[in-house]
Amino acid sequence: MRKRSEDSQKVFTRILIGIIISTAATLLVASAILYVNYNRIALRQVYRTDVNSLTQTSREVAKMTESAKSLSYQIYQDYTISSLMLYSKPSIYQITSAMEQLDNYRMSLPFIESIYVYNSKSSEFFISSDGVRNGQQSISEIDDQGIKHILDRFHDYKPFVPIPRTYKVGSTEASEVNSYTYLCYDTINDNAKLNYAVIVNIKDDWLSPNMNAADQPGKTFIVNEQGDLLSDFGDRPLLNNLANETFMRPIMQDTEHSAYFTEQVDGENSLITYTAPDSLGWRYVRITPYDVITADIRGMRTHTLLFCLGLLAAGLILSYLVSRKLYHPINNVLVRMRVMEAERRGSLHLLRQDFLRGALQGRETVTCNMLEERMRFYGSPIDVHQPSRMVLLRIDHYTEFCETYRDDTKLVKYAMMNICTETADIYYYVEAVDMGGDLITLLFNEKSENDSLSENEASASHQIEELLRMMQAAVMTHLKCSISCTLGPEENSLEECIEGYARSAEASLHRLFMGPGCLIHTASIMAYQSKEYTFPAGKERQLVECLMTGKTEEAKLIYADIVSETAAYPFTVFQLALSHLTMTLNHVRNTLKKNNQLTLDSVSGSLMLPVKNAEDLSEVHEHFYRMFDELGSKVEEKRTLKHEELIRRINDIVERDYADPNLCLTSIAEELSMSPIYVSRLYKQLTLKGLTDVINETRIAKAQHMLVQTENSVADIAERTGFTNSSYFYRMFKKLNGVTPNDYRRKELHSEHL
């Protein structure tokens, strides 16, 4: 027994030593590999950070240039200041008013050092500055002597391109100023002589802190295409040429790209990051000491090794002492506890999802107290009494989404819900509910402790819109899919928010008109409920006529016009209009098949497109356009030029003689030297309309125009449009328009007045 114990001890010792050696070797090799990789990663990360920072600085310079340009134009066009530029001797009142206006312009932008207005007629400068230089100075006495050199050689400088320079100001105790000068000038005699100029000087110390912030290691400076220094860089003077310095040669040779490399700068190994030339031809360079970049990594390497060694030693000792007796029972207990906790969390999540889904869909009647109790039980941080909002997310191109992810669709939707929840977590507590299909509901609940939310309603609305755009961008970045958002109004409690689900769900269907990736406001769509829609029967008649005569492109335009009008009404109007158009198309197809012996398949109920599954209006249009093209091609095969010319002649006669009371089928047939029965049958066969009905519709259309455009009496209008009996005119007018002539006139005149 003792021998077996000793053998077991030897085996245990050998295993323990082997584990120690293997673990130590693994840690050392892994640490070495990680150290090398971390160095590379750190360089790339610093490069990305530096490039982003330098690019931001470039944008700030561009903004500064735009601001200076805009300001110069404002000064140039300011009527008050124009007296300083245009008059050789402006009055004291003009000078005082203009200088006040000039001070206002200077103080409107904090980074402006001074503004000069130069008048060549009087050789005077009018200066607005934040120091004691305000006022009027002649060109011979001005303290900024450098500006004289610029104005003498103004042809050498492009307007609104920053000119870095150093000059001294002050008459008694001159102080040196570094600035960027923007020149706006006007010339006469074809640029031969300077007429007047506006000079804006931007403070150099406004840009330097942005480039060399205290929290950023290294030094940043600007050079132009020739290598001239345009900003502070150590003790090197402004406009000093750096092209011949060793570290600048790779930068000067690479004239198109942004990149980085390591090189000695002032005796110190450094990471040098530079950008491609911007619109001004400037390049932004940052030099970061290599030791600064790798300091944290070296420290991390040491700490990691020490920690691993300590942890290894402590763990081995502890394992040696207690693992044989305690490991298995404790591990079994921990495993059971983890399983139980995971089951509890998963169960609560599923129960919360099912409860909220039922409440939103109306399967469960909820009250404020019930909501509060349930949300507390499910561990949700939402306070049901706080103001809340509802956001509906619809996954765009859902069919493609399902085909892409197949069995992982639910998992990806869960990831999408997590992304949106984490994005909004800064300002809101959020509950995300999978409603099935392409729909996800987000319940936004304001955090009572958050003081950063805007109190102004417009600002709050703008804030949540920006938040939704961030969600859309995050989902696109991480999951490569697009979502459309429907934003509900802010409600006083979670209960009121849930009650508005049906309205938001209906509003979300307007994605059909607005397209994928849109942002819909429920309140705006619900405002359409108060509008009354009238189906355009006249356009429908034109559509039928175009389809019957094979005018497919005109039919498409009329159809698109009818459908586009429904965008400003509730979604049910669009569905009903589409159903109406489908039945009309069915009638046209059957009529053509019956009268023209066309080989057309009968239209079944499947012709109606399931619009709730359509995500873009073009999908609906494509469905109908395909049917129009089929009808057009078939009609074109059967249509003859003779019949088309006959219909045109009949329509011309009706348009010409509609005011003649004797106009009728018989008179038209006599003029065409044809049988009235044949004319009637042929016209009805080709247009689906009776000739008598067309005559009456034409007369009523003319009467509608006269009712609105003239002040003639109804009886006079009836006589002018060919009706011999006023009573018959009233009956026909009301039959075709639904209202009497007098009511129609009042309605149309009232609409024009509005």
DOKOL-440971 format. One line per 3 residues: their letters; for each residue x, y, z of C-alpha. Coordinates in Angstrom, 3 decimals. Example, Ala and Ser with C-alpha at 12.3 -4.5 7.8 and 13.67 -1.06 7.14 Angstrom:
DOKOL-440971
AS> 12.300 -4.500 7.800  13.670 -1.060 7.140 .
***
This chain:
DOKOL-440971
MRK> 0.000 0.000 0.000  2.818 2.351 0.917  4.615 1.533 -2.371 .
RSE> 1.449 2.298 -4.369  1.168 5.591 -2.534  4.783 6.491 -3.337 .
DSQ> 4.314 5.576 -7.010  1.182 7.670 -7.143  3.076 10.527 -5.542 .
KVF> 5.863 10.241 -8.168  3.356 10.204 -10.999  1.567 13.178 -9.481 .
TRI> 4.924 14.996 -9.077  5.941 14.285 -12.676  2.577 15.445 -13.964 .
LIG> 2.799 18.580 -11.818  6.354 19.366 -13.062  5.302 18.732 -16.657 .
III> 2.323 21.059 -16.237  4.573 23.735 -14.724  7.134 23.517 -17.562 .
STA> 4.475 23.385 -20.295  2.503 26.248 -18.798  5.588 28.407 -18.278 .
ATL> 6.869 27.744 -21.803  3.455 28.418 -23.271  3.158 31.676 -21.353 .
LVA> 6.615 32.843 -22.432  6.097 31.977 -26.113  2.609 33.444 -26.140 .
SAI> 3.817 36.613 -24.395  6.656 37.027 -26.918  4.307 36.570 -29.869 .
LYV> 1.735 38.899 -28.357  4.385 41.509 -27.614  5.512 41.594 -31.255 .
NYN> 1.931 41.693 -32.504  0.946 44.329 -29.971  3.800 46.512 -31.221 .
RIA> 2.473 46.242 -34.756  -1.102 46.790 -33.656  -0.093 49.795 -31.568 .
LRQ> 1.676 51.376 -34.541  -1.326 50.806 -36.789  -3.710 52.073 -34.106 .
VYR> -1.646 55.193 -33.482  -1.461 55.741 -37.238  -5.236 55.476 -37.590 .
TDV> -5.751 57.786 -34.633  -3.206 60.274 -35.966  -4.685 60.222 -39.473 .
NSL> -8.177 60.787 -38.074  -6.890 63.630 -35.911  -4.941 65.183 -38.788 .
TQT> -7.930 64.828 -41.076  -10.070 66.577 -38.476  -7.511 69.369 -38.306 .
SRE> -7.656 69.612 -42.093  -11.423 69.925 -41.907  -11.087 72.646 -39.273 .
VAK> -8.723 74.571 -41.541  -11.218 74.142 -44.387  -14.020 75.367 -42.112 .
MTE> -11.836 78.267 -41.044  -11.242 79.103 -44.714  -14.971 78.904 -45.468 .
SAK> -15.758 81.083 -42.445  -13.167 83.662 -43.515  -14.489 83.548 -47.082 .
SLS> -18.085 83.956 -45.940  -17.138 86.762 -43.575  -15.167 88.558 -46.307 .
YQI> -18.148 88.351 -48.646  -20.446 89.696 -45.946  -18.102 92.611 -45.271 .
YQD> -17.652 93.127 -49.001  -21.417 93.343 -49.535  -22.283 95.218 -46.331 .
YTI> -23.773 98.578 -47.236  -22.537 100.191 -44.028  -18.915 99.113 -44.505 .
SSL> -18.907 99.809 -48.245  -18.455 103.510 -47.469  -14.961 102.723 -46.143 .
MLY> -14.026 100.997 -49.420  -15.768 103.164 -52.002  -15.440 106.734 -50.668 .
SKP> -12.092 108.472 -50.623  -13.158 110.597 -47.642  -16.027 109.014 -45.708 .
SIY> -17.675 111.150 -43.045  -17.041 110.606 -39.358  -20.560 109.216 -38.969 .
QIT> -19.980 106.728 -41.760  -16.639 105.689 -40.253  -18.133 105.280 -36.765 .
SAM> -21.055 103.203 -38.008  -18.851 101.103 -40.279  -16.276 100.436 -37.519 .
EQL> -19.033 99.307 -35.145  -20.293 96.928 -37.812  -16.724 95.732 -38.446 .
DNY> -16.291 95.028 -34.703  -19.517 93.047 -34.730  -18.200 90.889 -37.560 .
RMS> -14.902 90.316 -35.770  -16.527 89.384 -32.480  -18.914 86.973 -34.218 .
LPF> -16.049 84.496 -34.707  -13.753 83.922 -31.711  -10.696 82.901 -33.723 .
IES> -10.352 86.191 -35.650  -7.324 88.263 -34.588  -8.159 91.314 -36.703 .
IYV> -9.954 92.588 -39.811  -8.501 95.204 -42.185  -10.480 97.194 -44.754 .
YNS> -8.148 98.906 -47.215  -9.134 101.825 -49.475  -6.586 102.547 -52.232 .
KSS> -8.148 105.941 -52.959  -7.272 107.266 -49.525  -4.415 104.782 -48.847 .
EFF> -6.038 104.149 -45.485  -6.563 101.002 -43.412  -9.610 100.651 -41.167 .
ISS> -8.684 98.104 -38.516  -10.864 96.116 -36.096  -8.796 94.183 -33.535 .
DGV> -9.186 92.783 -30.018  -6.297 94.955 -28.831  -5.604 98.719 -28.942 .
RNG> -5.201 98.767 -32.730  -8.820 99.665 -33.520  -9.186 102.628 -35.772 .
QQS> -7.780 104.222 -38.879  -4.138 103.942 -40.028  -2.486 105.132 -43.196 .
ISE> -0.496 102.725 -45.335  2.734 104.483 -44.403  2.050 104.389 -40.626 .
IDD> 0.437 100.980 -40.200  2.194 98.857 -37.572  1.650 95.645 -39.602 .
QGI> 4.256 96.386 -42.255  3.981 92.887 -43.705  0.551 93.637 -45.153 .
KHI> 2.068 96.346 -47.357  4.293 93.756 -49.016  1.259 91.483 -49.615 .
LDR> -0.825 94.286 -51.145  2.082 95.398 -53.349  2.291 91.843 -54.734 .
FHD> -1.388 90.905 -54.512  -1.192 89.136 -57.895  1.029 86.498 -56.254 .
YKP> -1.677 85.498 -53.749  -4.915 83.673 -54.499  -8.021 85.061 -52.789 .
FVP> -9.208 83.124 -49.723  -6.074 80.957 -49.550  -4.543 81.280 -46.028 .
IPR> -1.199 83.088 -45.930  0.810 82.115 -42.809  2.876 85.004 -41.555 .
TYK> 4.425 86.657 -38.512  4.189 90.398 -37.919  4.565 92.910 -35.147 .
VGS> 1.751 95.129 -33.906  1.696 98.105 -31.579  3.375 101.463 -31.834 .
TEA> 5.224 101.660 -28.510  5.707 98.108 -27.278  5.511 95.990 -30.418 .
SEV> 4.378 92.400 -29.906  4.843 89.577 -32.377  1.723 87.912 -33.809 .
NSY> 1.473 84.631 -35.738  -1.610 84.396 -37.931  -3.153 83.109 -41.141 .
TYL> -4.203 85.924 -43.442  -7.116 85.643 -45.893  -7.143 88.202 -48.676 .
CYD> -10.234 89.416 -50.557  -9.576 92.230 -53.015  -11.112 94.119 -55.907 .
TIN> -9.132 95.548 -58.821  -9.679 97.988 -61.613  -8.268 98.285 -65.122 .
DNA> -8.176 94.512 -65.674  -6.369 93.639 -62.419  -3.655 96.222 -63.057 .
KLN> -4.266 98.155 -59.863  -5.704 97.293 -56.481  -8.965 99.121 -55.793 .
YAV> -9.813 98.006 -52.254  -9.349 94.917 -50.119  -10.753 93.053 -47.114 .
IVN> -8.121 91.232 -45.013  -9.105 88.706 -42.311  -6.357 87.548 -39.890 .
IKD> -6.988 84.246 -38.082  -5.192 83.570 -34.801  -2.448 80.972 -35.073 .
DWL> -2.978 79.919 -31.438  -6.542 78.909 -32.343  -5.293 76.113 -34.589 .
SPN> -2.195 75.070 -32.613  -4.022 73.703 -29.517  -6.226 71.609 -31.793 .
MNA> -3.174 70.088 -33.469  -1.094 69.647 -30.327  -3.651 68.837 -27.651 .
ADQ> -2.350 68.059 -24.186  -3.835 64.563 -24.214  -2.133 63.618 -27.499 .
PGK> 1.530 62.578 -27.557  3.876 63.919 -30.167  4.025 67.094 -32.207 .
TFI> 1.856 68.138 -35.142  2.710 70.671 -37.811  1.664 71.770 -41.304 .
VNE> 3.805 72.061 -44.444  2.953 73.102 -47.962  3.906 71.360 -51.194 .
QGD> 7.376 72.982 -51.150  8.047 71.832 -47.573  7.645 75.280 -45.973 .
LLS> 6.593 75.147 -42.304  3.143 76.716 -41.856  2.604 76.187 -38.107 .
DFG> 4.501 75.858 -34.826  7.008 73.003 -34.708  9.377 73.121 -31.770 .
DRP> 11.909 75.905 -32.082  11.810 75.962 -35.891  10.669 79.354 -37.241 .
LLN> 7.498 79.766 -39.296  7.982 79.397 -43.087  11.266 77.578 -42.534 .
NLA> 11.848 75.065 -45.355  12.007 71.476 -44.050  12.308 69.708 -47.411 .
NET> 15.987 68.867 -46.933  15.580 67.321 -43.491  15.953 63.523 -43.488 .
FMR> 12.556 62.709 -42.013  10.796 64.959 -44.568  12.190 63.309 -47.703 .
PIM> 9.741 60.353 -47.844  6.873 62.791 -47.296  7.982 65.095 -50.110 .
QDT> 8.444 62.119 -52.460  4.953 60.731 -51.778  2.691 63.419 -53.270 .
EHS> -0.619 61.532 -53.286  -1.109 59.304 -50.248  -1.431 59.250 -46.494 .
AYF> 0.988 56.873 -44.764  3.389 56.398 -41.833  6.972 55.299 -41.218 .
TEQ> 9.599 55.351 -38.477  12.612 57.653 -38.633  15.031 59.567 -36.419 .
VDG> 13.793 63.085 -35.605  16.093 65.303 -33.545  17.997 62.210 -32.436 .
ENS> 14.916 60.308 -31.284  13.322 57.295 -33.016  9.767 58.379 -33.870 .
LIT> 6.609 57.346 -35.702  5.853 59.859 -38.461  2.290 60.046 -39.793 .
YTA> 1.316 62.302 -42.703  -1.734 63.009 -44.828  -2.227 63.494 -48.538 .
PDS> -2.343 67.133 -49.737  -5.697 68.805 -49.110  -7.460 71.318 -51.332 .
LGW> -4.951 74.024 -50.255  -1.967 71.800 -51.016  -1.190 71.542 -47.290 .
RYV> 0.003 68.391 -45.589  -0.457 67.587 -41.897  2.352 65.723 -40.164 .
RIT> 2.496 64.242 -36.658  5.698 63.000 -35.020  5.238 60.687 -32.033 .
PYD> 8.224 59.307 -30.066  8.423 55.536 -30.489  9.040 55.059 -26.779 .
VIT> 5.759 56.793 -25.939  3.840 54.383 -28.184  5.435 51.227 -26.823 .
ADI> 5.721 52.289 -23.173  2.363 50.837 -22.196  3.093 47.633 -24.094 .
RGM> 6.445 47.164 -22.350  4.816 47.782 -19.004  1.999 45.430 -19.897 .
RTH> 4.538 42.774 -20.881  6.305 43.009 -17.526  3.100 43.090 -15.499 .
TLL> 1.648 40.201 -17.476  4.697 38.034 -16.947  4.815 38.806 -13.230 .
FCL> 1.115 38.240 -12.866  1.269 34.955 -14.783  4.189 33.705 -12.727 .
GLL> 2.517 34.667 -9.472  -0.773 33.239 -10.554  0.917 30.053 -11.707 .
AAG> 2.765 29.585 -8.429  -0.263 30.363 -6.271  -2.526 28.220 -8.359 .
LIL> -0.206 25.251 -8.321  0.265 25.440 -4.570  -3.439 25.842 -3.955 .
SYL> -4.310 23.098 -6.412  -1.810 20.779 -4.766  -3.348 21.348 -1.343 .
VSR> -7.070 21.213 -1.965  -7.868 20.074 -5.482  -7.885 16.324 -4.678 .
KLY> -10.509 16.706 -1.986  -12.601 19.690 -2.972  -12.431 20.124 -6.736 .
HPI> -14.971 17.559 -7.868  -17.781 18.309 -5.367  -17.358 22.083 -5.682 .
NNV> -17.252 21.862 -9.457  -20.431 19.806 -9.492  -22.178 22.367 -7.284 .
LVR> -20.998 25.289 -9.450  -22.063 23.539 -12.632  -25.552 22.963 -11.246 .
MRV> -25.776 26.582 -10.092  -24.693 27.920 -13.488  -27.195 25.715 -15.247 .
MEA> -29.972 26.862 -12.932  -29.043 30.538 -13.341  -28.876 30.228 -17.138 .
ERR> -32.250 28.488 -17.206  -33.769 31.196 -15.004  -32.381 34.048 -17.127 .
GSL> -33.466 32.380 -20.357  -36.913 31.668 -18.974  -37.416 35.262 -17.765 .
HLL> -36.294 36.639 -21.100  -38.725 34.432 -23.004  -41.572 35.212 -20.595 .
RQD> -40.914 38.973 -20.841  -40.837 38.775 -24.636  -44.096 36.818 -24.759 .
FLR> -45.839 39.160 -22.318  -44.825 42.351 -24.143  -45.671 40.810 -27.520 .
GAL> -49.143 39.893 -26.304  -49.672 43.366 -24.796  -48.634 45.095 -28.027 .
QGR> -50.786 42.861 -30.237  -53.798 43.271 -27.929  -53.924 39.636 -26.854 .
ETV> -53.527 40.734 -23.230  -55.289 43.622 -21.527  -52.739 45.502 -19.407 .
TCN> -53.020 48.222 -16.789  -50.366 50.458 -15.315  -50.210 48.471 -12.059 .
MLE> -50.049 45.178 -13.934  -47.246 46.482 -16.124  -45.288 47.704 -13.125 .
ERM> -45.637 44.352 -11.346  -44.713 42.268 -14.372  -41.718 44.402 -15.381 .
RFY> -40.370 44.251 -11.823  -40.802 40.454 -11.770  -39.003 40.056 -15.106 .
GSP> -36.093 42.176 -13.889  -36.645 44.988 -16.375  -35.238 48.429 -15.416 .
IDV> -38.149 50.215 -17.147  -40.226 52.579 -15.008  -43.767 52.355 -16.383 .
HQP> -44.625 55.836 -15.030  -41.823 57.606 -16.938  -42.447 59.177 -20.381 .
SRM> -41.986 56.523 -23.054  -41.718 56.208 -26.819  -42.256 53.354 -29.225 .
VLL> -40.018 52.687 -32.238  -40.899 50.034 -34.813  -38.050 48.542 -36.844 .
RID> -38.745 46.838 -40.138  -35.978 44.803 -41.745  -35.604 45.950 -45.333 .
HYT> -35.419 43.380 -48.132  -36.678 40.752 -45.697  -36.904 37.970 -48.274 .
EFC> -33.228 38.391 -49.124  -32.477 38.631 -45.394  -34.122 35.239 -44.756 .
ETY> -32.354 33.673 -47.723  -29.006 34.982 -46.495  -29.253 33.826 -42.883 .
RDD> -31.691 30.894 -43.305  -31.743 28.993 -39.985  -29.920 31.828 -38.162 .
TKL> -32.617 34.436 -38.822  -33.815 34.551 -35.204  -30.245 34.725 -33.937 .
VKY> -29.436 37.662 -36.219  -32.634 39.448 -35.166  -31.588 38.918 -31.548 .
AMM> -28.199 40.469 -32.360  -29.997 43.369 -34.044  -32.099 43.923 -30.919 .
NIC> -28.945 43.920 -28.756  -27.218 46.446 -31.038  -30.193 48.826 -30.878 .
TET> -30.544 48.389 -27.112  -26.880 49.150 -26.469  -26.927 52.144 -28.821 .
ADI> -29.854 53.752 -26.974  -28.612 52.818 -23.489  -26.962 56.244 -23.048 .
YYY> -30.301 58.023 -22.670  -32.977 55.360 -22.330  -33.896 52.060 -20.811 .
VEA> -34.949 49.929 -23.753  -36.990 46.771 -24.176  -36.752 45.102 -27.583 .
VDM> -39.548 42.726 -28.660  -39.417 40.379 -31.644  -42.893 40.707 -33.200 .
GGD> -42.229 38.037 -35.815  -41.594 38.467 -39.510  -39.634 41.604 -40.363 .
LIT> -40.918 43.607 -37.370  -39.136 44.490 -34.113  -40.589 46.834 -31.475 .
LLF> -38.419 49.016 -29.224  -39.926 50.575 -26.093  -37.883 53.616 -25.038 .
NEK> -38.204 54.623 -21.384  -36.449 57.792 -20.209  -33.923 57.401 -17.437 .
SEN> -35.102 59.518 -14.520  -31.522 60.139 -13.409  -30.391 61.316 -16.839 .
DSL> -30.156 65.110 -16.953  -28.713 65.310 -20.454  -32.015 64.835 -22.309 .
SEN> -33.274 67.958 -24.015  -36.225 69.662 -22.368  -37.216 71.350 -25.595 .
EAS> -39.563 69.097 -27.600  -37.943 69.938 -30.949  -34.464 69.263 -29.551 .
ASH> -35.616 65.993 -27.996  -37.157 64.906 -31.299  -33.944 65.776 -33.132 .
QIE> -31.948 63.863 -30.522  -33.944 60.656 -30.883  -33.812 60.946 -34.686 .
ELL> -30.017 61.086 -34.468  -30.143 58.066 -32.159  -32.188 56.103 -34.697 .
RMM> -29.767 57.025 -37.468  -26.949 55.705 -35.258  -28.889 52.452 -34.842 .
QAA> -29.356 52.118 -38.593  -25.641 52.735 -39.168  -24.621 50.242 -36.445 .
VMT> -26.899 47.504 -37.832  -25.574 48.113 -41.336  -21.970 48.024 -40.094 .
HLK> -22.239 44.872 -37.992  -24.977 42.861 -39.715  -24.866 44.251 -43.270 .
CSI> -28.614 44.820 -43.462  -30.839 47.888 -43.618  -33.709 48.771 -41.287 .
SCT> -36.528 51.329 -41.512  -37.682 53.098 -38.349  -41.145 54.324 -37.353 .
LGP> -41.016 56.787 -34.454  -44.109 57.047 -32.280  -44.982 60.168 -30.270 .
EEN> -43.809 60.574 -26.702  -46.441 59.246 -24.260  -46.789 59.966 -20.554 .
SLE> -46.455 56.324 -19.517  -45.576 52.901 -20.853  -49.260 51.907 -20.856 .
ECI> -50.195 54.759 -23.236  -47.169 53.910 -25.361  -48.294 50.286 -25.760 .
EGY> -51.822 51.432 -26.692  -50.359 53.295 -29.677  -48.832 50.168 -31.235 .
ARS> -51.568 49.706 -33.849  -51.121 53.302 -35.072  -47.363 52.930 -35.359 .
AEA> -47.722 49.563 -37.105  -50.031 51.140 -39.690  -47.678 54.107 -40.107 .
SLH> -44.741 51.746 -40.674  -46.458 50.427 -43.814  -45.760 53.801 -45.453 .
RLF> -42.233 52.497 -45.985  -43.738 51.390 -49.289  -43.766 55.054 -50.394 .
MGP> -40.661 56.304 -48.565  -38.322 53.417 -49.409  -35.898 51.257 -47.374 .
GCL> -33.888 52.926 -44.619  -36.511 55.639 -44.074  -37.504 57.333 -40.830 .
IHT> -41.298 57.639 -40.411  -43.111 59.734 -37.798  -46.348 58.131 -36.625 .
ASI> -47.907 61.514 -35.807  -47.372 62.752 -39.380  -48.957 59.636 -40.903 .
MAY> -51.901 59.666 -38.465  -52.674 63.233 -39.581  -53.755 61.682 -42.894 .
QSK> -56.735 60.038 -41.135  -58.681 63.305 -41.240  -58.383 63.583 -45.034 .
EYT> -61.214 62.308 -47.209  -60.224 60.409 -50.327  -62.233 60.296 -53.545 .
FPA> -61.219 57.777 -56.142  -60.428 59.630 -59.425  -63.091 58.106 -61.673 .
GKE> -62.116 60.394 -64.544  -58.532 59.133 -64.512  -59.837 55.589 -64.296 .
RQL> -61.852 56.168 -67.468  -58.733 57.532 -69.172  -56.792 54.473 -67.989 .
VEC> -59.419 52.125 -69.453  -59.439 54.026 -72.720  -55.629 53.851 -72.993 .
LMT> -55.604 50.139 -72.222  -58.355 49.434 -74.720  -56.569 51.358 -77.471 .
GKT> -53.119 49.915 -76.682  -51.596 53.159 -75.317  -49.535 51.328 -72.723 .
EEA> -47.124 54.123 -71.746  -49.949 56.615 -71.233  -51.778 53.992 -69.178 .
KLI> -48.693 53.547 -66.986  -48.476 57.284 -66.341  -52.165 57.520 -65.420 .
YAD> -51.901 54.455 -63.162  -48.771 55.825 -61.432  -50.516 59.156 -60.897 .
IVS> -53.530 57.435 -59.287  -51.321 55.358 -56.981  -48.985 58.232 -56.024 .
ETA> -51.968 60.314 -54.863  -52.735 57.708 -52.180  -49.399 58.366 -50.414 .
AYP> -50.978 61.312 -48.575  -53.819 59.157 -47.157  -54.080 56.213 -44.746 .
FTV> -52.564 52.985 -46.020  -56.003 51.399 -46.362  -56.738 53.955 -49.105 .
FQL> -53.755 52.639 -51.050  -54.970 49.063 -50.607  -58.518 49.908 -51.695 .
ALS> -57.293 51.909 -54.677  -55.070 49.034 -55.716  -57.973 46.597 -55.348 .
HLT> -60.165 48.909 -57.438  -57.500 49.140 -60.151  -57.126 45.361 -60.118 .
MTL> -60.845 44.876 -60.725  -60.726 47.479 -63.491  -57.822 45.680 -65.105 .
NHV> -59.728 42.396 -64.801  -62.744 43.947 -66.508  -60.595 45.325 -69.347 .
RNT> -58.920 41.970 -69.893  -62.223 40.108 -70.005  -63.767 42.674 -72.345 .
LKK> -60.831 42.534 -74.740  -60.896 38.763 -74.633  -64.623 38.730 -75.430 .
NNQ> -64.747 41.461 -78.075  -61.396 41.122 -79.770  -60.816 37.388 -79.492 .
LTL> -57.487 37.980 -77.691  -55.695 34.996 -76.190  -55.590 36.232 -72.590 .
DSV> -55.647 34.145 -69.448  -58.522 34.925 -67.135  -57.684 37.058 -64.129 .
SGS> -58.017 35.285 -60.806  -57.840 36.514 -57.250  -54.074 35.972 -57.243 .
LML> -53.672 39.029 -59.463  -53.899 41.205 -56.373  -50.384 41.780 -55.046 .
PVK> -49.991 41.230 -51.259  -48.923 44.837 -50.643  -48.016 44.259 -46.993 .
NAE> -45.106 42.153 -48.197  -44.002 44.732 -50.759  -41.243 46.991 -49.469 .
DLS> -41.003 49.457 -52.330  -43.589 51.023 -54.605  -41.556 49.901 -57.610 .
EVH> -42.450 46.272 -56.771  -46.155 47.118 -57.036  -45.596 49.120 -60.224 .
EHF> -43.638 46.278 -61.780  -46.554 43.900 -61.145  -49.096 46.142 -62.893 .
YRM> -46.749 47.285 -65.636  -46.227 43.663 -66.612  -50.004 43.269 -66.996 .
FDE> -50.217 46.533 -68.986  -47.442 45.392 -71.323  -49.223 42.094 -71.929 .
LGS> -52.483 43.888 -72.746  -50.685 46.408 -74.933  -48.890 43.762 -76.928 .
KVE> -52.125 41.817 -77.513  -54.139 44.897 -78.469  -51.373 45.996 -80.798 .
EKR> -51.607 42.682 -82.618  -55.347 43.084 -83.258  -55.756 46.788 -83.653 .
TLK> -56.179 48.120 -87.213  -55.449 51.602 -88.457  -58.938 51.798 -89.946 .
HEE> -60.702 51.339 -86.625  -58.327 53.723 -84.867  -58.973 56.413 -87.473 .
LIR> -62.739 55.830 -87.204  -62.713 56.275 -83.432  -60.637 59.443 -83.801 .
RIN> -63.093 60.888 -86.333  -66.079 60.075 -84.103  -64.366 61.726 -81.101 .
DIV> -63.530 64.791 -83.198  -67.190 65.124 -84.269  -68.341 64.891 -80.637 .
ERD> -65.744 67.458 -79.544  -66.757 69.769 -82.395  -70.576 69.536 -82.213 .
YAD> -71.208 68.879 -78.511  -73.177 72.171 -78.291  -75.521 71.081 -81.090 .
PNL> -78.756 69.686 -79.549  -79.178 67.498 -82.642  -75.886 65.687 -82.124 .
CLT> -76.619 61.978 -81.749  -75.648 58.521 -82.994  -77.736 58.940 -86.164 .
SIA> -76.222 62.309 -87.121  -72.697 60.985 -86.611  -73.436 57.851 -88.690 .
EEL> -74.909 60.005 -91.499  -71.785 62.169 -91.563  -69.605 59.058 -91.758 .
SMS> -71.919 57.458 -94.347  -72.212 54.370 -92.183  -74.941 52.377 -90.451 .
PIY> -75.863 53.710 -86.966  -76.013 50.140 -85.626  -72.526 49.330 -86.964 .
VSR> -71.063 52.595 -85.628  -72.574 51.999 -82.206  -71.413 48.375 -81.987 .
LYK> -67.887 49.124 -83.252  -67.436 52.106 -80.943  -68.605 50.124 -77.925 .
QLT> -66.383 47.191 -78.864  -63.236 49.317 -79.191  -63.734 51.726 -76.270 .
LKG> -66.050 49.865 -73.848  -68.312 52.933 -73.903  -71.597 53.714 -75.588 .
LTD> -71.463 56.642 -78.010  -74.449 58.312 -76.320  -72.644 58.109 -72.963 .
VIN> -69.534 59.701 -74.487  -71.634 62.586 -75.880  -73.205 63.182 -72.457 .
ETR> -69.826 62.911 -70.653  -68.283 65.419 -73.060  -71.146 67.869 -72.550 .
IAK> -70.968 67.477 -68.756  -67.168 68.014 -68.821  -67.652 71.239 -70.797 .
AQH> -70.371 72.273 -68.351  -68.006 71.673 -65.399  -65.468 74.002 -66.977 .
MLV> -68.088 76.720 -67.585  -69.443 76.437 -64.025  -65.993 77.234 -62.613 .
QTE> -64.638 79.618 -65.242  -67.787 81.669 -66.029  -70.623 83.288 -64.113 .
NSV> -73.352 82.112 -66.513  -76.494 80.624 -65.053  -76.956 76.883 -64.912 .
ADI> -79.772 77.040 -67.476  -77.580 79.040 -69.867  -74.715 76.587 -69.460 .
AER> -77.080 73.664 -70.106  -78.216 75.295 -73.347  -74.626 76.102 -74.412 .
TGF> -73.590 72.483 -73.948  -76.399 71.031 -76.089  -79.021 70.115 -73.464 .
TNS> -82.507 71.169 -74.477  -84.034 70.170 -71.146  -82.652 71.670 -67.892 .
SYF> -84.123 68.885 -65.795  -82.369 66.270 -67.899  -79.141 68.279 -67.583 .
YRM> -79.506 68.267 -63.753  -80.104 64.517 -63.698  -77.131 63.708 -65.933 .
FKK> -74.821 66.088 -64.040  -75.690 64.591 -60.650  -75.426 61.052 -62.033 .
LNG> -71.884 61.627 -63.273  -70.590 63.880 -60.454  -72.666 62.939 -57.425 .
VTP> -73.674 66.584 -56.798  -75.905 69.173 -58.451  -74.378 71.844 -60.739 .
NDY> -74.851 74.564 -58.101  -73.199 72.440 -55.379  -70.352 71.599 -57.733 .
RRK> -69.759 75.309 -58.495  -69.726 76.219 -54.793  -67.394 73.347 -53.918 .
ELH> -64.865 74.116 -56.673  -64.862 77.869 -56.022  -64.365 77.217 -52.306 .
SEH> -61.434 74.882 -53.049  -59.784 77.485 -55.301  -60.252 80.126 -52.599 .
L> -58.501 77.899 -50.041 .
***
